[in-house]
Amino acid sequence: MLSVLKNKKIRFSWSGLSLLIIAVALIWSMFNLKLWKVGEKCHRAVINNDVASFYAYLPAAFIYEDLSFNFAVEPGTTFGQDCEIWPIPVEGRDAHVIKTSMGMAYLYMPFFLMADFYTKNFTNYEPDGFSPPYEFFLVLSSVCYLIVGFFFLRRLLLRFFNDGVTAVVMLLTIFATNLYYYGSTEPAMSHAYSFSLFSVFGYLSVIWHEKQTWQKAALIGVIGGIIVLVRPVNIFVFIFPLLVKVASWSEFKDRFSLIIARYKQILLLAMSAFLVIFPQLLFWKMNSGSWIYYSYSDERFFFDNPHILEGLFSYRKGWLLYTPIMIFSILGIALSYFKKRELFWPLAIYLPIHLYVVFSWWCWWYGGSFGSRPMIEAYALLALSMGVWVDWIRKHWIGIVSFSVVAILLTGLNLFQTARYRYGSIHYHGMTKEAYWMNFWDRDPVKGYWEALEEPDYDKAKKGEDT
């Protein structure tokens, strides 16, 4: 046995080291910020705003045993650290619905159950679903899912690129984008989870095409169903398995022939996705009387008035202004047509559709957020086009030097802007050109900053008017 171990070479992996660095950074951020302890380095509870809505299904089902949410409708009713759930009354019925779907509750649930057991048996906290132990386990869930997401992103990238390229892309994907903020400072929001789901989904899609099995088809359906249940607009992720590794018209025809030949597996995939989504339909049926219930009231998409340019470049929330490293992912899509065409079509079709849909939402800046948060899940797929770019420039020494300098600067910019957002010198929804540049070199707001902000008009936006 010892002789076997001595003769077995241990291969060093740069991408493995990158995964370790990412895991250490996320765990360090978790215990440094201690988000579950309001009043130390954190000024608001983990369970608040959107997270309260995502999470509400769990205490309702397991603690209050009331999925009609009547327990939460008394005026001024709060839970934990001043958390409100805001259930929506259904006209003519003694029941309520929750604005968001229950996909995030699926992901929270294993950690919620651990928190509930721990709180009841090892602490003096109230086991109400909202006390600090529950928030601790929510933060832990985000860290765990994000590490798993990068584990699968690594495996996906290694299907197309070497170890060094994979390592660089992994590090840029977290430290040079707003994913790091949502993995460390607002970890219970949906975006880090969706990024991880996209990573797993992308990997499963690729390996299914390499060898079609029933297990892979079922897993693609389950993960795809959760993706849609977390954020229904992410249904377009199914473009990726449809077109990945299609480089020509003949391969496109072969792809449809494969789908027809494997129609039973495709039906299993669809059934798996439906079974994941079915509890949501049942919840709507029980509480509203309808299998499908639109819970967003007067909030809607305005597909005739998308704000794509503002969503990409504006000072309020421009994706490429606050996450400029993704310019290279876009360039990588164009480059993939010539260098790695099997990645071109799924990315070239998916990204414009995603941009059009998310920036057609009435609140195209998505309320209080750092950068453009609905773009974060797409980073798992855009890592592939980033890989195409990095793989190309590494073959030219001048490209290596110049891109290395730019990447380091943009990573530093992202980390500094993350700190600025935490300390308020990047406003959550009111940034202007003047406010951005007067405070560019300062972490804390400078004199004149607050006067330079411009509050968006939410009422006008809900009518589809520019604001």
Sequence and secondary structure as in RCSB ss.txt:
>XXXX:A:sequence
MLSVLKNKKIRFSWSGLSLLIIAVALIWSMFNLKLWKVGEKCHRAVINNDVASFYAYLPAAFIYEDLSFNFAVEP
GTTFGQDCEIWPIPVEGRDAHVIKTSMGMAYLYMPFFLMADFYTKNFTNYEPDGFSPPYEFFLVLSSVCYLIVGF
FFLRRLLLRFFNDGVTAVVMLLTIFATNLYYYGSTEPAMSHAYSFSLFSVFGYLSVIWHEKQTWQKAALIGVIGG
IIVLVRPVNIFVFIFPLLVKVASWSEFKDRFSLIIARYKQILLLAMSAFLVIFPQLLFWKMNSGSWIYYSYSDER
FFFDNPHILEGLFSYRKGWLLYTPIMIFSILGIALSYFKKRELFWPLAIYLPIHLYVVFSWWCWWYGGSFGSRPM
IEAYALLALSMGVWVDWIRKHWIGIVSFSVVAILLTGLNLFQTARYRYGSIHYHGMTKEAYWMNFWDRDPVKGYW
EALEEPDYDKAKKGEDT
>XXXX:A:secstr
 HHHHHHS     HHHHHHHHHHHHHHHHHHHH TTSBTTTBSS SS HHHHHHHTHHHHHHTS  TT GGG ST
T  BTTTB    EE TTSS EE SS SHHHHHHHHHHHHHHHHHHHH SS  SS SHHHHHHHHHHHHHHHHHHH
HHHHHHHHTTS HHHHHHHHHHHHHTSTHHHHHHTSTTSHHHHHHHHHHHHHHHHHHHHHS  HHHHHHHHHHHH
HHHHH GGGGGGGHHHHHTT  SHHHHHHHHHHHHHTHHHHHHHHHHHHHHHHHHHHHHHHHHSSSS   STT  
B TTS  HHHHHH TTT HHHH GGGHHHHHHHHHHHHH HHHHHHHHHHHHHHHHHHTTBSSTT SS SS GGG
GGGHHHHHHHHHHHHHHHTTSHHHHHHHHHHHHHHHHHHHHHHHHHHHTSS SS   HHHHHHTTT SS  TTHH
HH     HHHHHTT   
